[in-house]
Amino acid sequence: MSQSANEFDNDGSRSPRFGKWFSSLIFATITLVSAVSAANYTEERSSTSSRYQNWTVACASLSFTTTIIAVFMHISGCTSVYIVGTRLEGILSTVIVGFWAATVSISTDSKYGLAVDGTGAISNGNLYYFSWFGLITSVWVLSSYLQTAFYIDLPREMRSRGARIQSWSILLATGVVVCFSSLSIYNKSCAFNGGSDASFCRRTKFGIGLGGACGLLALYVLAIKLITRKNFLIAESFFSVCLIVTNCVGVAYITGELGPGAALGNLYYFSWASFGVSLVLGASCYEDYQNFKAGLYERDDEDDVQLSAVEVVGTDVQVEDLDDI
């Protein structure tokens, strides 16, 4: 049994994650009710969409069931020792991340008409936002468990492996979402109906390419950093400038009036998120460059001081003989 299972916080709670589990339960309840409502009243009634809608309800139900079990075990003094900081909590935390990921991926897909419509616009705000909140909270719970049970601090571990690892990881995630959201909209609106709006379809293709390029570039940089643990500031700076320019064009082209990301949805939010992360990467590279340049100046000053000292030591100083006085 883990030692943390018998530890109590100063506020009397039985786990540092009880509040996170309870928040996850609230999100799971709202998501489940919204998923059932969306599945019953959606206009998408094809066999494929109905099957995936049922999967969404099933995943939301499993998330709710798993979370409520964890919450009640935390509340009871008899059962809390079996979950707080134990392998059971780790298993539940990992499983619930998978359930939430499945719920988000299906409910926010424009092909199935649950949280978003055929154009990717949000049609069910509760299902859309609270499914994302649930996924974020579940990852938060798992990260907290790893830090408590195995002393694995994920943010610190990522920072220790190189500068900007977190930013590149976020860019990888946002790029993947932009790519697949654009692909889903393209398949729904352009691929099978002749593409009635040529401008809309061109912008959707651009979103597919931009998201895929950002994801692949981020994956490449992460692989180099994690394998070699080396920082290549010049290359990263060049990549960051390219990302800022392309994502600036992307948010204007994709989220514009005629773009597939004009309506609020995954494509809108994650297009802007990619642009924001690109700015963060550029600012971080510029800051590292300034620090590097300041370090060179300081080193030059130290070398000048050392050189002056050597010249003083090496100078012949004539001392008058005392007998001559």
N, C-alpha and C positions, 0 to 999 in steps of 0.2 A: 504493500500500500504506500502510495506517495505521501511524503511528509506534508505536502501542501494540503492534503485532504483533511487534515486535522487542524489546520490553521484557520484563524478567524480574523477578519479585518476589524479595525477599530470601531467601525460603524455597526458591527454586529452581523453583517452579511456573511454567508457561508462560502462565498467565492468572489474573487475579484471580477469574475465574468457573469455574475448573476444578472446585473443590469443589462449586459449585452444579450444574454439569453432571453430576458424578458422583452427587450426591444424587438428581438427577432420573432418572438411569439406574436407581438402586436402586428408586425408586418406580415407574418404568415397568415394571420386571421383575415386581415383586410385583403390580401392577395387571393386567398382561397374563395372568399365570398365574391370577389370581383371576377375571378376566373370562371366560376360556375355561372354567374350572370352573363358574362360575355359568351360563353359556350352555348347558352340557351337562346340568346337573342341575336347572335351574329348573323349577318346575311350570307356568310360563306357556308355553303352546305354541301360541298363536294365530299366524296368519300375520303380523299386525302386530308382535306382540311378538318373534317370531323374527327378523323383518327388522331391528328396532332392536337386538336382542341381537348380531346379526352386525355391525351398524355399530359397536357398542361394542368388539367384539373387533378390528375393522379399525382403529379410531382408536387403541386401545391398542397395536396392533402397529406402526402408523406412528410413534407417540410413541417406542416402544422403539427402532425402527430409526433414527429421526432422532437420538435422544440418543446411541446407541452410536457412530454415525458421528462426532458432534461430540466425544465423549470420546476416541476413538482418534486423531482428528486433533490434539487437544490434546496427547496423550501423545507422538506422534512429532515429533521435531525437524524433519523434512523437511516435514511437512504443517502444523505449527502456524502457520507464517508465513502460510498461506492462510486461516486461520480466526480467529485471535485478533485481535479488534478490527476485523475486515474486514466488508464487506457480506454475505459468506456467513454469518458468525455472526449478523448481524442478521436475515437471512432465516430461518435455522433457528430463531432465538429466537422470531420472530413466528409461524412456522408451528406450532411445537410448542405455543404458547399456544392456538391454535385447536384442535389435536388434543385437548389436555387439557380444554378447555372442552366439547367435544363428548362426551368420555368421561364427564365429571362429570354433564352435563345428562341423558344417557340412563341411565347406571347408577344414579343416585339418584332416578329417576322411578318412582313406585309402580306405574305402568301396565305396566312391563316386567319386574318381578320379578327384578332382578339384585342390586343392593346392598341394596335395601329391598323389603319385601313390600307387599301391597296396602293396608295401613294406614299406610305410611310408616315403619314400624319397620325398623331395620337388621337385615338377615338375613345379610349377608356383610360382616363388619367390615373385612377386608383390602381388598376392592374399594372400600368406601365411604371409609375414612379415607385410604388411600394414593392414591386418585384425587384427593381434595382436596389432599393434600400435594403431589402432582405439579403440580396447577394453580398452587398458591401458589408453588412453586419456579420454575416456568416464567415466571411474572410477575416474580419476583425476578431471574431471569437477564436477561430483556428490559430491566428497569429498570437493571440494572448495565451492560448493553451501551450503552444510550442515554447514560448518564452518562459512560462512558469514551470512546465514539466521537464523540458530539456535545455533550458537556458539558451534558447536559440532566439536571438533578437534579429528578425528578418531585415528591418531597415538598416541596422548597424552592420549586419553581415554583407548586405548589398553595397553599402558605402565603403566597407573595408576592401572590396574587390575592385574598386576603381571609381574615379569621379564620374558623376552623372549616370550611374547604373540605373538608378530609380527612374530618372527621366526617360532614358531609352526604353526601359521596360514599359512605362506608361505609353510611350509612342507606339510600341509594338502592339499593345492592346487596342489603342484608338485606331490605328491603321487597319487592323483586322476587322474591327466593327464597321468602319467606313467602307471597306472593300465589300464585305458580305451584305451590308445594308443596301449598297448601291446595286449589287448583283441581284438581290431579291427584288428590288423595285424594277430593275431592267427586265427580269424574267416575267414579272407580273404585267408591266405596262408596255414593253417594247418588243420582246422576243416573239410573242405568240399572237400579236394583233397587228403586225405590220409596222409598228412604230409610227402611229398617226402624227405625233409631234416630234419632228426631226430634231429640233433644238433641245427638247427635253431629253431625248435619248442620247444625244451627243454628250450632254452634261452628265448623264448617268454613267456613260462609259468612262468619262473623265474621272468620276468618283471611284469607279472600280480600279482604274489604273493608279490613281493617286494613293488610295488606301493600300493597295498591294505594294506599291513602291516604298511607301513609308514603313510598312511592316517588314519587308525584306531588308531594307537598309538598317532598321533598328535591330533586327535579328542578327545581321552580319556584325554590327558594332558590338552587340552583347557577346557574341561568340568569341570575337577577338579579345575583348576585355576579360572574359571569364577564363579563357584558355591561357592566354599569355600574361594577364594581369599587368599589361602595359598601357600607358596613356599616350595616344597619338594626337596631340593637341591640334596640329595643323590640319590633319585629315578631318578631325571632328569639327573644327571651325568651318572648313569648307562644306561639310555635310550640313551643318546647322544653317549656313547662309542659303544653301539650296533648298532646305526644308522650309525656311521662312518665306522665301519667294514663292515656291510652289504652293504652299498651304495658304498663303495670302491670296493667290489667284484662285485656289480651290474654294475657299469660303465665299469669295465673290461669285464664282461661277456656279457652285453647287447650291448654295443657300440663297441665291438671287431669286427674283420673282419667277423666272421660268425654270428654275433648277429643281431637281428631285428633293433637295433638302430645304426647300422654302418653308414647308410646314414643320412644326415642332415634332421631333422624333429622334431616333437614333442617329440618322445621318446628319441632322442639324447640330445636335449637341456634340457629337464626336468629331465632326469637321472642325468646329471651333476649338474643341479640346486639343486636336492635333496641332492646330495653329498656335495655341497657347503653349503647349509643350515645346514646340519649335523655338518660340521666343525665349523660353526658360533655358533651353540648351544653348542658344546663341549668347545669352547674357552670361551664363556660366563659363563658356569658352572665353569670352572677352575678359571676364574677371580673372581667370587663370592666366591669360596672356599678360594682363597688367601686373599680376603678382610675379610672374616669371621675369618680366622686364625690370620690375623693381629689384628683384633678387640679383639680376645681372649688374645693375647700377651699384648696389651695395657691395657686390663682390669686387667690382672695379675700384671702388673707394678703398676697400680693405687692401687690395693689391698695391694701390698708390701709397698708402700709409706704410705698408711693409717695405716697399721699395725705398721710401724716404728714410726709414730707419736703417736700412742696409747702407745707404749712401753716407749717413752720418757716422755709422760705425766704421765704415771703410775710409773715411777722410783722415788724413794725417794731421793731427793736432800737435803743433810745436809748443813744447813747454820749456821755459827758460831755466837754465841750470842755476841752482841755488848758489853755487860757488862763484858765479859771475856777478852776483848782486853785491 
